[in-house]
Amino acid sequence: MGYHYFDMMVSTFRISPDVEHYSCMVDLLGRRGLLGEAMSLIKKMPIKPDVVVWSALLGACRIYGNLTI
């Protein structure tokens, strides 16, 4: 559902996501355990990820015991 709204923001409303939007998406994916998708999103971000983005990913990795990312 979150991805749907994120995509709508860009395609329908022509809003360019900023780092806060990407942080929310990484957090959302991380909470669902979709760590690979979260990492892929970070790699595709057109802006430099900040400490909040990395913290969201690392927090999810800690919760799910993923040491490879």
PDB file as gemmi writes it, atoms N, CA and C in Angstrom:
CRYST1    1.000    1.000    1.000  90.00  90.00  90.00 P 1                      
ATOM      1  N   MET A   1       0.819  -1.182   0.000  1.00  0.00           N  
ATOM      2  CA  MET A   1       0.000   0.000   0.000  1.00  0.00           C  
ATOM      3  C   MET A   1       0.874   1.262   0.000  1.00  0.00           C  
ATOM      4  N   GLY A   2       1.927   1.258   0.802  1.00  0.00           N  
ATOM      5  CA  GLY A   2       2.814   2.415   0.855  1.00  0.00           C  
ATOM      6  C   GLY A   2       3.488   2.683  -0.474  1.00  0.00           C  
ATOM      7  N   TYR A   3       3.919   1.604  -1.142  1.00  0.00           N  
ATOM      8  CA  TYR A   3       4.540   1.756  -2.457  1.00  0.00           C  
ATOM      9  C   TYR A   3       3.549   2.359  -3.450  1.00  0.00           C  
ATOM     10  N   HIS A   4       2.289   1.969  -3.333  1.00  0.00           N  
ATOM     11  CA  HIS A   4       1.253   2.496  -4.220  1.00  0.00           C  
ATOM     12  C   HIS A   4       1.157   4.018  -4.076  1.00  0.00           C  
ATOM     13  N   TYR A   5       1.113   4.500  -2.843  1.00  0.00           N  
ATOM     14  CA  TYR A   5       1.020   5.942  -2.623  1.00  0.00           C  
ATOM     15  C   TYR A   5       2.292   6.658  -3.046  1.00  0.00           C  
ATOM     16  N   PHE A   6       3.429   6.021  -2.815  1.00  0.00           N  
ATOM     17  CA  PHE A   6       4.700   6.607  -3.238  1.00  0.00           C  
ATOM     18  C   PHE A   6       4.720   6.761  -4.758  1.00  0.00           C  
ATOM     19  N   ASP A   7       4.315   5.721  -5.474  1.00  0.00           N  
ATOM     20  CA  ASP A   7       4.262   5.784  -6.939  1.00  0.00           C  
ATOM     21  C   ASP A   7       3.235   6.804  -7.421  1.00  0.00           C  
ATOM     22  N   MET A   8       2.080   6.871  -6.763  1.00  0.00           N  
ATOM     23  CA  MET A   8       1.054   7.850  -7.129  1.00  0.00           C  
ATOM     24  C   MET A   8       1.556   9.274  -6.941  1.00  0.00           C  
ATOM     25  N   MET A   9       2.326   9.475  -5.895  1.00  0.00           N  
ATOM     26  CA  MET A   9       2.878  10.794  -5.619  1.00  0.00           C  
ATOM     27  C   MET A   9       3.673  11.293  -6.823  1.00  0.00           C  
ATOM     28  N   VAL A  10       4.432  10.379  -7.423  1.00  0.00           N  
ATOM     29  CA  VAL A  10       5.275  10.734  -8.563  1.00  0.00           C  
ATOM     30  C   VAL A  10       4.473  10.758  -9.862  1.00  0.00           C  
ATOM     31  N   SER A  11       3.758   9.682 -10.146  1.00  0.00           N  
ATOM     32  CA  SER A  11       3.106   9.553 -11.453  1.00  0.00           C  
ATOM     33  C   SER A  11       1.842  10.391 -11.591  1.00  0.00           C  
ATOM     34  N   THR A  12       1.031  10.451 -10.560  1.00  0.00           N  
ATOM     35  CA  THR A  12      -0.244  11.159 -10.654  1.00  0.00           C  
ATOM     36  C   THR A  12      -0.125  12.629 -10.265  1.00  0.00           C  
ATOM     37  N   PHE A  13       0.559  12.881  -9.152  1.00  0.00           N  
ATOM     38  CA  PHE A  13       0.611  14.241  -8.624  1.00  0.00           C  
ATOM     39  C   PHE A  13       1.883  14.992  -8.993  1.00  0.00           C  
ATOM     40  N   ARG A  14       2.808  14.297  -9.671  1.00  0.00           N  
ATOM     41  CA  ARG A  14       4.049  14.911 -10.142  1.00  0.00           C  
ATOM     42  C   ARG A  14       4.851  15.586  -9.012  1.00  0.00           C  
ATOM     43  N   ILE A  15       4.869  14.923  -7.870  1.00  0.00           N  
ATOM     44  CA  ILE A  15       5.648  15.406  -6.730  1.00  0.00           C  
ATOM     45  C   ILE A  15       6.957  14.633  -6.704  1.00  0.00           C  
ATOM     46  N   SER A  16       8.067  15.352  -6.673  1.00  0.00           N  
ATOM     47  CA  SER A  16       9.372  14.699  -6.593  1.00  0.00           C  
ATOM     48  C   SER A  16       9.652  14.323  -5.141  1.00  0.00           C  
ATOM     49  N   PRO A  17       9.865  13.047  -4.878  1.00  0.00           N  
ATOM     50  CA  PRO A  17      10.137  12.648  -3.496  1.00  0.00           C  
ATOM     51  C   PRO A  17      11.466  13.209  -3.015  1.00  0.00           C  
ATOM     52  N   ASP A  18      11.486  13.613  -1.759  1.00  0.00           N  
ATOM     53  CA  ASP A  18      12.736  14.065  -1.167  1.00  0.00           C  
ATOM     54  C   ASP A  18      13.243  12.988  -0.207  1.00  0.00           C  
ATOM     55  N   VAL A  19      14.299  13.290   0.481  1.00  0.00           N  
ATOM     56  CA  VAL A  19      14.944  12.275   1.313  1.00  0.00           C  
ATOM     57  C   VAL A  19      14.007  11.777   2.419  1.00  0.00           C  
ATOM     58  N   GLU A  20      13.114  12.632   2.902  1.00  0.00           N  
ATOM     59  CA  GLU A  20      12.171  12.199   3.934  1.00  0.00           C  
ATOM     60  C   GLU A  20      11.204  11.144   3.399  1.00  0.00           C  
ATOM     61  N   HIS A  21      10.752  11.309   2.163  1.00  0.00           N  
ATOM     62  CA  HIS A  21       9.859  10.316   1.556  1.00  0.00           C  
ATOM     63  C   HIS A  21      10.581   8.976   1.399  1.00  0.00           C  
ATOM     64  N   TYR A  22      11.826   9.039   0.931  1.00  0.00           N  
ATOM     65  CA  TYR A  22      12.602   7.810   0.777  1.00  0.00           C  
ATOM     66  C   TYR A  22      12.867   7.157   2.135  1.00  0.00           C  
ATOM     67  N   SER A  23      13.114   7.962   3.149  1.00  0.00           N  
ATOM     68  CA  SER A  23      13.328   7.413   4.496  1.00  0.00           C  
ATOM     69  C   SER A  23      12.107   6.635   4.958  1.00  0.00           C  
ATOM     70  N   CYS A  24      10.938   7.200   4.718  1.00  0.00           N  
ATOM     71  CA  CYS A  24       9.692   6.511   5.097  1.00  0.00           C  
ATOM     72  C   CYS A  24       9.537   5.197   4.347  1.00  0.00           C  
ATOM     73  N   MET A  25       9.874   5.194   3.064  1.00  0.00           N  
ATOM     74  CA  MET A  25       9.744   3.972   2.272  1.00  0.00           C  
ATOM     75  C   MET A  25      10.729   2.902   2.739  1.00  0.00           C  
ATOM     76  N   VAL A  26      11.953   3.295   3.036  1.00  0.00           N  
ATOM     77  CA  VAL A  26      12.944   2.333   3.536  1.00  0.00           C  
ATOM     78  C   VAL A  26      12.482   1.773   4.878  1.00  0.00           C  
ATOM     79  N   ASP A  27      11.950   2.627   5.733  1.00  0.00           N  
ATOM     80  CA  ASP A  27      11.434   2.172   7.020  1.00  0.00           C  
ATOM     81  C   ASP A  27      10.265   1.211   6.828  1.00  0.00           C  
ATOM     82  N   LEU A  28       9.351   1.552   5.935  1.00  0.00           N  
ATOM     83  CA  LEU A  28       8.187   0.705   5.652  1.00  0.00           C  
ATOM     84  C   LEU A  28       8.620  -0.674   5.154  1.00  0.00           C  
ATOM     85  N   LEU A  29       9.531  -0.690   4.192  1.00  0.00           N  
ATOM     86  CA  LEU A  29      10.011  -1.961   3.649  1.00  0.00           C  
ATOM     87  C   LEU A  29      10.767  -2.755   4.715  1.00  0.00           C  
ATOM     88  N   GLY A  30      11.568  -2.053   5.498  1.00  0.00           N  
ATOM     89  CA  GLY A  30      12.325  -2.719   6.553  1.00  0.00           C  
ATOM     90  C   GLY A  30      11.437  -3.351   7.604  1.00  0.00           C  
ATOM     91  N   ARG A  31      10.386  -2.660   7.989  1.00  0.00           N  
ATOM     92  CA  ARG A  31       9.464  -3.208   8.991  1.00  0.00           C  
ATOM     93  C   ARG A  31       8.744  -4.448   8.479  1.00  0.00           C  
ATOM     94  N   ARG A  32       8.583  -4.551   7.170  1.00  0.00           N  
ATOM     95  CA  ARG A  32       7.951  -5.729   6.566  1.00  0.00           C  
ATOM     96  C   ARG A  32       8.957  -6.859   6.343  1.00  0.00           C  
ATOM     97  N   GLY A  33      10.236  -6.581   6.612  1.00  0.00           N  
ATOM     98  CA  GLY A  33      11.259  -7.598   6.411  1.00  0.00           C  
ATOM     99  C   GLY A  33      11.765  -7.665   4.988  1.00  0.00           C  
ATOM    100  N   LEU A  34      11.417  -6.682   4.182  1.00  0.00           N  
ATOM    101  CA  LEU A  34      11.833  -6.650   2.773  1.00  0.00           C  
ATOM    102  C   LEU A  34      13.140  -5.864   2.651  1.00  0.00           C  
ATOM    103  N   LEU A  35      14.176  -6.416   3.255  1.00  0.00           N  
ATOM    104  CA  LEU A  35      15.449  -5.708   3.349  1.00  0.00           C  
ATOM    105  C   LEU A  35      16.132  -5.557   1.997  1.00  0.00           C  
ATOM    106  N   GLY A  36      16.024  -6.560   1.148  1.00  0.00           N  
ATOM    107  CA  GLY A  36      16.599  -6.465  -0.192  1.00  0.00           C  
ATOM    108  C   GLY A  36      15.941  -5.364  -1.006  1.00  0.00           C  
ATOM    109  N   GLU A  37      14.623  -5.267  -0.901  1.00  0.00           N  
ATOM    110  CA  GLU A  37      13.906  -4.207  -1.613  1.00  0.00           C  
ATOM    111  C   GLU A  37      14.273  -2.836  -1.061  1.00  0.00           C  
ATOM    112  N   ALA A  38      14.440  -2.751   0.247  1.00  0.00           N  
ATOM    113  CA  ALA A  38      14.840  -1.486   0.863  1.00  0.00           C  
ATOM    114  C   ALA A  38      16.219  -1.067   0.356  1.00  0.00           C  
ATOM    115  N   MET A  39      17.142  -2.018   0.279  1.00  0.00           N  
ATOM    116  CA  MET A  39      18.483  -1.714  -0.216  1.00  0.00           C  
ATOM    117  C   MET A  39      18.441  -1.319  -1.683  1.00  0.00           C  
ATOM    118  N   SER A  40      17.627  -1.986  -2.470  1.00  0.00           N  
ATOM    119  CA  SER A  40      17.489  -1.637  -3.889  1.00  0.00           C  
ATOM    120  C   SER A  40      16.958  -0.223  -4.048  1.00  0.00           C  
ATOM    121  N   LEU A  41      15.991   0.145  -3.220  1.00  0.00           N  
ATOM    122  CA  LEU A  41      15.448   1.501  -3.278  1.00  0.00           C  
ATOM    123  C   LEU A  41      16.530   2.524  -2.951  1.00  0.00           C  
ATOM    124  N   ILE A  42      17.332   2.238  -1.939  1.00  0.00           N  
ATOM    125  CA  ILE A  42      18.421   3.152  -1.568  1.00  0.00           C  
ATOM    126  C   ILE A  42      19.391   3.318  -2.735  1.00  0.00           C  
ATOM    127  N   LYS A  43      19.726   2.219  -3.399  1.00  0.00           N  
ATOM    128  CA  LYS A  43      20.662   2.285  -4.530  1.00  0.00           C  
ATOM    129  C   LYS A  43      20.094   3.080  -5.698  1.00  0.00           C  
ATOM    130  N   LYS A  44      18.758   3.069  -5.855  1.00  0.00           N  
ATOM    131  CA  LYS A  44      18.120   3.770  -6.971  1.00  0.00           C  
ATOM    132  C   LYS A  44      17.767   5.223  -6.648  1.00  0.00           C  
ATOM    133  N   MET A  45      17.943   5.629  -5.405  1.00  0.00           N  
ATOM    134  CA  MET A  45      17.575   6.996  -5.024  1.00  0.00           C  
ATOM    135  C   MET A  45      18.379   8.006  -5.840  1.00  0.00           C  
ATOM    136  N   PRO A  46      17.711   9.022  -6.391  1.00  0.00           N  
ATOM    137  CA  PRO A  46      18.430  10.036  -7.159  1.00  0.00           C  
ATOM    138  C   PRO A  46      19.126  11.067  -6.270  1.00  0.00           C  
ATOM    139  N   ILE A  47      18.931  10.953  -4.971  1.00  0.00           N  
ATOM    140  CA  ILE A  47      19.577  11.849  -4.022  1.00  0.00           C  
ATOM    141  C   ILE A  47      20.380  11.010  -3.035  1.00  0.00           C  
ATOM    142  N   LYS A  48      21.347  11.648  -2.413  1.00  0.00           N  
ATOM    143  CA  LYS A  48      22.222  10.929  -1.486  1.00  0.00           C  
ATOM    144  C   LYS A  48      21.450  10.553  -0.219  1.00  0.00           C  
ATOM    145  N   PRO A  49      21.472   9.266   0.159  1.00  0.00           N  
ATOM    146  CA  PRO A  49      20.787   8.863   1.387  1.00  0.00           C  
ATOM    147  C   PRO A  49      21.465   9.481   2.612  1.00  0.00           C  
ATOM    148  N   ASP A  50      20.650   9.897   3.558  1.00  0.00           N  
ATOM    149  CA  ASP A  50      21.201  10.502   4.764  1.00  0.00           C  
ATOM    150  C   ASP A  50      21.219   9.493   5.914  1.00  0.00           C  
ATOM    151  N   VAL A  51      21.579   9.969   7.081  1.00  0.00           N  
ATOM    152  CA  VAL A  51      21.707   9.093   8.246  1.00  0.00           C  
ATOM    153  C   VAL A  51      20.364   8.467   8.631  1.00  0.00           C  
ATOM    154  N   VAL A  52      19.265   9.145   8.373  1.00  0.00           N  
ATOM    155  CA  VAL A  52      17.944   8.603   8.713  1.00  0.00           C  
ATOM    156  C   VAL A  52      17.623   7.395   7.837  1.00  0.00           C  
ATOM    157  N   VAL A  53      17.957   7.488   6.557  1.00  0.00           N  
ATOM    158  CA  VAL A  53      17.730   6.373   5.630  1.00  0.00           C  
ATOM    159  C   VAL A  53      18.545   5.163   6.077  1.00  0.00           C  
ATOM    160  N   TRP A  54      19.839   5.388   6.338  1.00  0.00           N  
ATOM    161  CA  TRP A  54      20.699   4.277   6.746  1.00  0.00           C  
ATOM    162  C   TRP A  54      20.283   3.714   8.101  1.00  0.00           C  
ATOM    163  N   SER A  55      19.850   4.574   9.005  1.00  0.00           N  
ATOM    164  CA  SER A  55      19.397   4.101  10.320  1.00  0.00           C  
ATOM    165  C   SER A  55      18.159   3.222  10.203  1.00  0.00           C  
ATOM    166  N   ALA A  56      17.251   3.596   9.308  1.00  0.00           N  
ATOM    167  CA  ALA A  56      16.045   2.782   9.095  1.00  0.00           C  
ATOM    168  C   ALA A  56      16.429   1.393   8.594  1.00  0.00           C  
ATOM    169  N   LEU A  57      17.359   1.342   7.646  1.00  0.00           N  
ATOM    170  CA  LEU A  57      17.787   0.055   7.109  1.00  0.00           C  
ATOM    171  C   LEU A  57      18.529  -0.764   8.163  1.00  0.00           C  
ATOM    172  N   LEU A  58      19.457  -0.139   8.856  1.00  0.00           N  
ATOM    173  CA  LEU A  58      20.234  -0.870   9.862  1.00  0.00           C  
ATOM    174  C   LEU A  58      19.365  -1.342  11.021  1.00  0.00           C  
ATOM    175  N   GLY A  59      18.377  -0.536  11.399  1.00  0.00           N  
ATOM    176  CA  GLY A  59      17.452  -0.954  12.453  1.00  0.00           C  
ATOM    177  C   GLY A  59      16.670  -2.195  12.048  1.00  0.00           C  
ATOM    178  N   ALA A  60      16.228  -2.226  10.796  1.00  0.00           N  
ATOM    179  CA  ALA A  60      15.497  -3.395  10.296  1.00  0.00           C  
ATOM    180  C   ALA A  60      16.422  -4.608  10.218  1.00  0.00           C  
ATOM    181  N   CYS A  61      17.659  -4.387   9.801  1.00  0.00           N  
ATOM    182  CA  CYS A  61      18.627  -5.493   9.747  1.00  0.00           C  
ATOM    183  C   CYS A  61      18.850  -6.079  11.139  1.00  0.00           C  
ATOM    184  N   ARG A  62      18.925  -5.221  12.142  1.00  0.00           N  
ATOM    185  CA  ARG A  62      19.109  -5.687  13.521  1.00  0.00           C  
ATOM    186  C   ARG A  62      17.911  -6.520  13.965  1.00  0.00           C  
ATOM    187  N   ILE A  63      16.717  -6.030  13.684  1.00  0.00           N  
ATOM    188  CA  ILE A  63      15.500  -6.740  14.101  1.00  0.00           C  
ATOM    189  C   ILE A  63      15.411  -8.110  13.434  1.00  0.00           C  
ATOM    190  N   TYR A  64      15.743  -8.168  12.147  1.00  0.00           N  
ATOM    191  CA  TYR A  64      15.607  -9.422  11.400  1.00  0.00           C  
ATOM    192  C   TYR A  64      16.883 -10.258  11.395  1.00  0.00           C  
ATOM    193  N   GLY A  65      17.925  -9.789  12.078  1.00  0.00           N  
ATOM    194  CA  GLY A  65      19.157 -10.561  12.185  1.00  0.00           C  
ATOM    195  C   GLY A  65      19.919 -10.689  10.883  1.00  0.00           C  
ATOM    196  N   ASN A  66      19.766  -9.710  10.009  1.00  0.00           N  
ATOM    197  CA  ASN A  66      20.452  -9.744   8.719  1.00  0.00           C  
ATOM    198  C   ASN A  66      21.795  -9.026   8.856  1.00  0.00           C  
ATOM    199  N   LEU A  67      22.873  -9.775   8.755  1.00  0.00           N  
ATOM    200  CA  LEU A  67      24.207  -9.203   8.884  1.00  0.00           C  
ATOM    201  C   LEU A  67      24.901  -9.025   7.545  1.00  0.00           C  
ATOM    202  N   THR A  68      24.251  -9.422   6.457  1.00  0.00           N  
ATOM    203  CA  THR A  68      24.913  -9.376   5.152  1.00  0.00           C  
ATOM    204  C   THR A  68      24.736  -8.046   4.430  1.00  0.00           C  
ATOM    205  N   ILE A  69      23.697  -7.318   4.739  1.00  0.00           N  
ATOM    206  CA  ILE A  69      23.486  -6.034   4.058  1.00  0.00           C  
ATOM    207  C   ILE A  69      24.448  -5.040   4.639  1.00  0.00           C  
TER     208      ILE A  69                                                      
END                                                                             
